[in-house]
Amino acid sequence: MSQKKEKEPTFEQGVARLEELIEELEGGELDLDKSLAVFEEGVKLSRRLNRKLDEAEKKLELLLKDEDGGPLAEEFSLEPGEADEL
């Protein structure tokens, strides 16, 4: 029988873990080997999060095409209060 694949953490969970790793490294309490292991985990996590952001951006680009398939360009700004108006 095949083993169940471990569920990948959400983007938000990944960001939270990355913040924890940064705090560990900045704390200066880790020895060299542990620091390298934490740094390596952070780099891998950062790359995975960047891939997720790239995928989300591509999905948005597909969703925001006009009738001719061209990009639908609109000015985007998040000034205080604007998000409430949407």
NORNORPE-V837258 format. One line per field, one symbol per residue. psi: psi as a letter, one per 40 degrees, with the letter a starting at -180 (. if undefined). burial: 1 if it has 9 or more other ideal C-beta (glycine too) atoms within 8 Angstrom, else 0. A space follows every 10 residues. Layout:
psi: ???
burial: ???
//
This chain:
psi: iiihhhhhii dddddddddd dddddddeei iddddddddd dddddddddd dddddddddd dddfiadeei hhhihhigih dddde.
burial: 0000000000 0001101100 1101100001 0000100110 1100110110 0110000000 1000100000 0000000000 010000
//
